[in-house]
């Protein structure tokens, strides 16, 4: 019996491989090329140099990168992506073992990297052992590839102890240069093997992150001097390294095999010139007008965002003089370093991460349980209670702000008294300036309950009956059946909650008195003083605040859209 997944052509048809233009690979090549050329140009200008007394570190760095690419290339010769990705990323970690230990500056840092590399090595061996006998082509547990990767780890970690400066900042430019060349090689291989393009894109993401960290560190060092003079080539290298992070969100569509009539155009090899000519022939007057209107509308909506970026690269005088384009945008990058240091953004950023994470976790627990009860459990007053929850959506937030403030200050006897503190959460009659006041009031949301309840209601009751026959209860039905089906709705609630929690300003400003738990949005208020507002730093800080939301959007846009389009039951 033929495999149902295999296409068997008849005498009048043939199998054609459909390939799309590799946009993601071309973008990766461009950014990697920019990184390599900018590094070479900056090195020629004396912006980067090596320590001749410590040649061991660059040699180990180059050797580690080479073997890392060799391990990554095994993706093209094996169908076991898990083991090969493990080998690729473990070598990336090894590349920076010395650098991280050097920054930590003590034996504890060295011990930390030994533990990390040892743990990853153990996982690598376990994954290879686990995949044996599962019908996949995998490298043997003690095969040459695994032993090679472990040898690279040993050499990299040994370099931390043998070399005094290890992978010092002065030596890392060569490693970053080889990273860029390696990404170019990987992308060229991906053009030949498009079925592995996504895997190579993930590896390029990891390597690009390492390159970006180094170049960003170089920029920070230059900007920390009294009168910084940032070289254009260094800034261009940073832009190229950052572009390698963005390329990971560009779709890589694997070639598909379809059955087509013999002589069909689909059987022809891909011809770029023919594809471009076909595209020009498809252009009509209606399309031109439509895209012109859409482009104009997109530009209007982007004007405030573009003005924010432009102002963040200006001096205060240029903003006051209403300049449109910064005169020296390269040195304007130092505004970001100054804004981060002056406003204590490192503390505010961590506070925002903790507050947003706890709020989303609590919100998902309450919303999922409440929505499931309203959708699948019959109880007295279910419709009335759900209607009351929907009515709260009509109440403006400004109306409930004062009652909420009176509750957390203990003026309304709702909160149990008796002070007790643990993990930053305070159980007392006054929650001002505590993590509890910033998270607990937002761990229940009427809109999230409504959205999830509507989705849960579409799940057939026959699944619940089948679960009961198997001896399952509501909790098992919720965890094993409902939640996997409702993944798109849960993702929607998570994203909306993240944006709301990350952008919260007024409530944290009211309930905090010190910097202990203030989030990033309140941190922007530090740029407003009695002498005036430092607009250039405020715009730089605003871009830093909005950057995680942009990255989250680009990273989840495709998965979120596909999840919504393919949600529901099949069969």
N, C-alpha and C positions, 0 to 999 in steps of 0.2 A: 504494500500500500504506500503510495507516495506521501511524502511529508506535506501536510496541508499548507505550510508556510512557504513551500517551494513552488515557483511558477514554472509550469511545464508548457512550453509553446507547442503549437501544432504546425502543420506544414505551411500555413499562410501567415504565421506570426513569428516574431523573434523577440528576444529579450534586449531591452535598451536600458542603459544606465543614464539616469537623469542627474545632471550636476548643475548646481547654481553657482553664480559668480561668487568667488571666495572673498566677500567684502571684509570679513573679520581678519583673515590672514593678510590681506593687503594693508589694512590699518595697522596691524601688529608690525609688519615690515617697516612701515613708515616711521612709527615711534621708535622702534629699535634702531633704525638707521640714524634718526635724529640723536638718540642717546650716544651712539658710538662716535659719530662725527663731532658732536659737541664736546665729548670727553677728550678726543684727540686734539681738537683745536684748543681747549682749555689747558691741556697738558703742554702744548707747544708754547703757550703764553706764560707758563710757570705757575698756573693755578693749582696743579697737582704735582706731587713729587713723591719719590720713594726714599726710604732710609737705606743707604748703601751698607750700613753696618748690620742690617737685619734682613738679609736677602732670603732667609729661610721662610718667612711668613708669606711673601708673594708666591714663592714656588709651591708651597702647600696649598695656597688659595687657588692657583691656576690648576694644579693637579686635581684638587677636589672638584672644581667646576667641570673639568673635562670628564672625570668619572661620573659626575652627576648627570651630565648629558648622555653619557653612555648608558647609564641606568634608565634614563628617560626614554632613550631610543628603543629600549626593549618593549615599549608599548606597541611598537609596530610589528613585533615578532611574537606576541603573546595575546591571547584573548582574555587573560586574567588581569583586568585593569586595576583591581584593588591592590594586588601584590606589587604591581609595577609602579603605581602611583605612590605606594608606601616607600618603595626604594628611591623614587625620584625626590620626594619631599624630605626624606631622612638625610639625603645628601645635601639638600639646601640648608637644613638645620646645621649640618656639619660645617658648611662654609662659614657660618657666622659664629661658630662656637668660640673661637678665639676673640672675636670682636666684642661679643657680649661679656665674656669673662674679663676682658680688658677694661670695659666700662665699669663693671662692678668693682673691680680693683682689689679683690681679696681672694683668699682661698675658698671662701664660701661661694663666690661666683664660679670658680673652676669646678667645685663639687656640684653645683647646680647644673652645669652643662653636662657633666659626666652622667648625672642621673637622667637628664632629659634624653641624651643620646642613647644611653643604655636602655631606657624604657622604649624608645622608638625602635631600637634594634630588636628588642625582645618581641615587640608587636610585629615587626617584619618577618621574623622567623615563624611566629605563630600563624600569621596569615597564610604563609606559604604552606605550612603543615595542614592548616584547616582546609585549604582548597584542594588538597590531594584527594583523589577518588571521587570528585564531584563532577567529573565529565568535562572539566575545563583544562585548557593547556596552561600549566603553571610551572614556574621554576621550582626544582626540588629544594627542600628545606636547606640542605647544605650544598646547593649547586654553586657554580662559579660566580653567578651574578650576585647572589646573597653574600658570599664570602668576599667578593670585591667591594661591595658597599660597606661591609663591616670593616674591611681593611682601611677604607677611606676614612671612616669614623675614627679608627684608632690613630691614624696619622694626624687627623685634624685635632683631636683632643691632646695627643702627645705634643703637638706644636704649641699648645697653650702653656704647657709646663716647661718646655725646652727653651723657647724664645722668650726673652724678657719683655719685649714690646708686643709680642704675638701679632695679631692682626691689628696693628695700630691704625689710627685714622689716616696717617700719611701713606700707608701701604694699600689701602683698600681701593684706590682708584683703578689699579690693575685688575682686581677682582671684578669690579663693576664693569670695566671695559669688556672683559671676557664674558660676563653675563649677557651684555648686549649682543656680542657676536654669537653666543650660543643660542639666544632667542631667534636671531636671524636664521641660523642653521635649522632650528626646529621648525620655523615657519615655512622654510623652503621644502623641508621634508613633508610638512602638512599639505603643501600644494600638490605633492606627488601622491600622498596617502590621505585624501580628504576624509576617509572614514575615521582617522585618528586626529582630526583637526581640533576637536573639542578637548581631548586629553592634552594635546600640546598647548592649547590655550590656557588650561589650568596651570600647567607647569610654568608657562610664561608669566602668569599672574604672580605666582610665588617668587620667581626670580626678579620680576619687575618691582615687587614690593621691597625686596632687599636693596635693589639699586636705588629706589626712591628714598629709602631710609638713609642711605649713605649720602646722597646728594643733598637731601634736606638737612642733614646734620652739618654738611659743609656750608650750606647757606646760613644756618643758624650761627655757626662759629664766626663767619664773616660779619653778620649783622650785629653781633654782640660787641663789636669794637665801637669806639666813641664816634668816629666818622666813617661808617661803612661804605665801601666801594665794591659793589657786587658786580662781578664780571658777567657779561651777557651770555657767554658760552656756558657758564655754570648754571645760570637760570634756564637756558635752553635744554641742558642735560636733565635738569629737574622736570621740565615739562615733558620731555621724552619718557622719562621713567614713570611719571604720573600717567601718561597715556597708556603705558603697558598695563596699568591697573584697570583702566576703562575698557580696554579691548575685551576683557573677559565677559562683558555683558552683551557683546555683539553675537547674534545667533550664528552658529556653525551648523549648517544643514548637511547631514550625511547623504551621500549619493543613494538614490533609490532605484530599484530595478522594477521595470514595468513591462508588460507584454504589449507590443505594438505591431501593426501590420508591417510586413517586409517592405522596405523602401520608404518608410515614414521618415520625416525630418528628425524625429527623436533618435534615430540610429546614427545620425551624423555626429562627428566629433565636434566639440565645442569650438566655435569660431567667434572670437571677441568682436572682430569687425562686423560680422553678420549680425551679432546680437545688438551692437550699437545701432546699426542701420535699421533693424526691426523696431528698436525703441523709438527712433526718430519718426518712422512711418506711423507709429501708433499715436503720435501727438496730434490732438485736435484743438480747434479753437475753444471749445467748451472746457477742455482740460486746462488750457492756458489761463482762462479767466478764473476757473475754480481755484487753481493753485496760486494764482496771484492774490486772490482775496484771502486765502488761508495763510499765505506768507505774510501779508500785511497785518492780519489779526494776530498772528504769532509774534510778530515784531512789536506790536503795541503792548502785548502782554509781557514781553521780555524787557521792555525799556527800563522799568524800575530795577530789575535784577542786573542789567548791564550797567546802569548808573552806579549801583552799589559796588560792583567790581571795579569800575573805572575810578571811583572816588577812593576806594581802598588802596589804590596805587599812587595816589596824589599826596602832595604835602597839604598842610592845613591852609596855607596861603592860596594854593591853587583852587581849593574848594570854595574858599571865601570869594575869590575872584570869578567864580562860576566857570571854571575851565571844563571842557568836555572830555578831552583826552589828556592823560598824564604826560608830563614832559619827560620823565625818567621812570618808566614803569618797572625797569629791572631793579633799581634800588628801592622802588616802592614796595617790593616784596618784604623788605625789612619792617614795614608797618605791621605785618602779621606777627613777626617775632616780638616786636615791642608791645603789641596789643595782648598777646598771650602772657607775657611776663608781667606787664603792668597791672592787668586785671586779675591776676592769680587764676587764670583759666584752668590750670591743671587740677586745682581743687574743685572748681565749679563743674568741670567736665565729669569728674568722677562722681560728684553729687548727682548730676543729671542722669548718669548711667544707672546709679543705684535707685534713685527715685522712680525713673521710668520703668526699670525692670521689675521692681516690687509692685508698682501700680498695675502693670500689664498682667503679671502673674495672678494677683488678687482678683482683677477684673475678669479674667478668663474663668477662674474657678467659680465665682458667683454667677456670672452670666451663663455659662454652660449648664450648671446645675439648675438654675432658675428656668432657663429656656426649655430644658428637657422636661422639667416638671409641668410647665404650662402646655407643652406640646403632646406629651405621651402619658401623663398620669392623671387620672380622673379624681378630683377631690372637690368638696363642697366650697363654693365661692371662687372657683378657678377663674371664670370669666370676669367676675367683679374685680378681683385683685389685679388681673392683667389689665383691665380697663383703667384702674387707678394708676398703675405704673405708666401707661401711655399718656395719661393726663399730665403727669409730671414733665413730659416733653414740651408742653406748652408754657411752662414757667421759665422766664428768663433767668440766666445764671446770676445776674446782678441782684435779683430779688432774694435768692437763697444764700447769697454770700454773707450777709449780716447774721442771719440765724446760725449758719455754720460757724462763723467766727465766735459767736456767743457760746456755742456748744463746746468748742475746743478750749475756750478760756475758762470753762467751769461755771459760767454764769447761768447755764441751764443744766439742771442735775440729770444728765444722761450718762456721762462718763463715770465709771466706777472710780472711787478715790482710793488712796493708798499707793504711795510712790514705789515703783519697782522698775528698774531699768535693765535691759538686756539686749545686746546687738543693736543699740541705738534706738530701740522702741521703748517708749516711756508709758507706763500705765499710771496716770496721775490725773488730778482734776484740772490740770492746766497743761495743754499740749503745745503752747507757743514755743517756737524755735526748736522743734523736735521733728524727727523723721516721720513719726506717726501722723502729725498734722498735714504733712505733705503727700502722704500716700493713702491713708485709710479713707478719707472722704471720697476718693475717686475709684475705689475698688468695687463699685456697683454703678451701673449705667443703664438707664432705661432703654436707650437706643440699641445698645449691644444685646440686651435681653430680647428686645423685639426682633432684631435682625436674625438672631440665632433661632428664636422660637419659630419664625416663619419658615426657616430652612428645615428645621427638625420636623415640622408638620408635614412636609412633602415626602418624608420617608415612609414607605408603606408599612402598615400595621402587620402585614404578613411576616415581615422579618422579626418583629417582636414575638409573634406566635411561634415561629421556628426556634427562636432563642429559648422560649419557655419550654418547648418540647425537649430541647437538649439539656434542660436543667439549669439554665441561666436566669439571672435576675436582672433588675434594672441597671445595676452598676456594670455588670458584664456586657449587657446590650449597649450601654452608652459608650464604654471604652473600646470594645472590639468592633462594633458595627456603626454606630452613629458618628463618632468622632472621625474615623477615616473618610466617611462619605461627606461629612460637613467640613472638610479641610478648607475649601475655598472661602466659606463664610467665616471660619475661625481666622483665616489669614486676613480677611478684610477687617475684622474687629481688632486684630493685633496691630495692623498698620495704622488704622485710625486712632487707636489708643496711644500708639507710640508718638504720632504727630502731636496729639493733644497734650500728652505729658511732657514731651520735649519742648514745646512752645509755651508752656505755662509761665505766666509772668506775674499777673496781678495777685493771685492767691499766694504764691511763695513770697512775694514782696510784703504782703500784709502779715503773714504768720511767722516770719523770720526776723530776728533782731541782729544776729551775728552772721559771719561767713561759714559757720559750722555746716549748715545744710542748705545753703543757697545754691540754686541751679544756675546754668549758664545764662539764661535769659535775664535773671536779676543781676548777674555779673556785668552785663552790658551797661547797666546803670552807673557803673563806676567811672565811665568816661564822661559823665556829666558832673561838672564841678561848679563852684561859685565863680570861677574865672571864665566859664563857658564850656561848651561841648567840644571835645576833640573829635571832630567829625571823621577825619581820616582813620583814626584808630577805631571809632565806633563802626565804621563800614567794614573794616578788616575783621573786627570781632563778630559782626553780624554774618559775614561769609563763613567764618569758622563755625558758628552755631548752626547754620543752615546746611553745611557740607554733609554731615551724617544723614540728614533726611534725603538729600539728593542722591547720595551713594546707595541708600536703602531703596530708593525708588528705582534707580537704574538696575540694581541687582535683582529686584523682585518683580519688575514690570512684566517680563515675559512669562515667568512662572505663574504670577497672579492672573494674568489674562488667560493663559491656557487652562488654569485650574477652574476659572469661572466658566469658560466655554465648554469644558469637558466634564463638568460636575453632573451628579445625578447617577441614576442606576442604569445599567446596561444589561441586556440579555432578555 
